[in-house]
Amino acid sequence: MARKTKPPKVTTPKAVVRTETPVPSREERRAARQLQKRYAPRLGWGGRFSGRVPVEDTGTVYTGPSHQAGGVYPFLLGSGLPPRGVPVGRDVLTGELVCVDPSGWTGKLTTNPGVWVMSQPGAGKSALVKRICLVYSAYGHMVCVPGDVKGEYSELVGELGGSVVRIGDGIGRINPLDSGPLKGRVGTLPVERRQALLDVLNGRRLETLVALLSTKNGLGRAPDEVERSALDTAVHVASAAQESGSDPVIADVVRVLRAAPEELRSKLGAEGERYRDLTRSVIAGLDNLIGGPLKGLFDGQTTTPLDINAPAVSVDISALRARGNDVVSAGMIATWAYTYSSIDSARSIGLMHSKLVLPMDEMWRALRSGPGLVDAMDAISRLNRTTDDVTIYVTHSLLDVEALPTEMDRAKARGLMDRCDTWVLGASTEEELRRVTGKRMLTEQEIMLISSWSSATSTGLDIEPTRSDDESQPVEDEGARHPGRGKYLIKLGTRPGIAAALELTATEKRLYRTDANRRRATTTGVGTR
C-alpha cells in the first residue's frame, strides 16, 4: 500500500514594511538640551559637582504649634480673619473671604471696638463704612449717624426704616440744650435719681456750649475757668426755671447771665462792672450762636426730635454746606452732642438697650474748626464702653490731626487713634504711610501695596459719562474712577495686614452713591444704569 504524503506547504512571502525614525533637526536637539538644563532629573544632574544622589530622600516630618513653626519659617502672609461679621470681599492675594467684626473681636483679637478708616478721597471709604452699618443693622445694632455732612446716609437710613432729622435753612433747627427722651419723664423719677440725672444732663449741656463757643462763630477759643464757671451756674439756673417737660434754650442762658442773679454773682465773687467784665465775652459768644451766620439753627426748640426707637437714625446737616466750613463744624458739634445726650439719657432710664454703630465721617471739619474741640468731642462722644458700641472714625490723612492749633489738642487727637485697635487703610501715598508707621507697624511690602493703589495706571475713559440736567454742573465721568477704589488693608494691632477688595451689590451701588451729580441724575431719571 503506497504511503500518502502531504503536499508541500506553499507560503506566500509577506511584504515587509520598514519605518524609519525621523532624525531630529539641529534646532530640536538644541531645544531638548535646553530643557534638560532647566529641569533636573529625579536624582539630580549627573557629572562632577552636579549634586547627583544615589537614593531619593523621603524627607522628615516635624510637627509643632504655629507660633513655633513661624520661627522656623517666617510666614509673609497673615493667618486670615474669622469668617464672621461683615463680609468685605476677597483677599487680593489668596482669594479667601475677608470679614470685619469690631464688636465680635473685642476681648479676643482686639481690646476695643473702635475703627480708624483712612484713605484718599474717592477710594471708597464711605462704601465700606455703609456696608458695616448695613450688615450690623441686620445683627440688631442701631445705626446712628450723628452728623451727616453730605446727606449720603439719608437714603440708607430710610431703606432701613429709620428716622432722618434734617437741619438747615427753613428745614429745621436743633436745641443744643435739648434733654431728648428725658423730656417729660424726669418728674416721674424718684428725687435722688432725678437730681443725679439732671446733674449729668446739665453737665452735657455745659460741654456742648463750651464746644460751640470754641468754634470761629462763637468765641473762637475755649472759655477760660471763670467763663466756664459762669456758664455752669447759668445753665443750672435756666434749667431750674423751666416748667416740667420743657428745656431751656441758649437765649435763656443769655438772659440769666445778663440778669446776674445773686447765685451767679456769689459764685464768681464779683459785682457791678467787675461782673460785666467777666461775662461780657461769653455773652457775646452765645449771642453769636443764635445770630449771624448761625441764625435759625440753634435759636429755638428742636423741630424734629430724635426717634430712639427707630432701627436707624441720622441727622442730616448737608443744607449747612452752603454757609461754609465754620457753620458746618458748629452744626456737627451741636448734632453730636444732641444725639449722644439723647442716647445716654435713654439708656439711663431703660428706654434703650441696643448696641450702636456710629460712623463719624468728615471728622476733620470738627477737629480743625477751633482750639479745644478735641477735648470737647471726646467728652460728648464718650459713651458707655460696656455697651460695645462700634465707633468708626473716617478721615483722609494723619495731617488732619497734626494741623490742630495746640500740642495738647494734637496729643488728645492721637489718643483717639490709640483707642482704635482696628485700622482700615485705603489708597495713600508712601509719605502718608510713613507717618502711619508711627502709630501702626507697616512692613515694606504693605507700604508698597497700599501706595500702588494711589497711582493711576490708566485713564479709565471706557465708560459713557453721565450728564446732569443742570448744564452749569460739570460732566462727571464715571469711568475715571480712583485706581484704588474698594481696596483696603485691614490691620488688627500688630498682626500682619489683610488686603481685601470690596465688590458692591446692585442695591449697594444705588444706596452708596456719594457724588451729588450722580444722586441728582438718579432722582431725575437721567444717567441711571
ABEGO torsion letter per residue (X at the ends): XBBBBBBBBBBBBBBBBBBBBBBBBAAAAAAAAAAAAABBBAAEBBEBGAGBBABBBAEBBBBBBAAAAAAABBBABBAEBBBBEBBAEBBAAAGBBBBBBAAAABGAABABABBBBBBBBGAGAAAAAAAAAAAAAAAGBBBBBABBAAGAAAAAAAAAGBBBBBBEBGAEBBBAABAEAABGAAAABBAAAAAAAAAAAAAAAAAAAAAAAABAABAGBBBBAAAAAAAAAAAAAAAAABBBGBBBBAAAAAAAAAAGBAAAAAAAGBBEAAAAAAAAAAAAAAAAAABEAABGAAABBBABBBBAABABBBBBAAAAAAAEAAAAAAAAAAAAAAAAAAAAAAAAAGABABBBBBBBBGAAAAAAAEBGAAAAAAAAABBBAAAGBBBBBBBABAAAAAABABAAAAAAAAAAAAABABBBBBBBBAAAAAAAAAABBBBAAAAAAAAAAABBABAGAABBBBBBABAABBBBBAABBBAABGBBBBBBEABBBBBBBBBBBAAAAAAABABAAAAAAAAAGBGBX
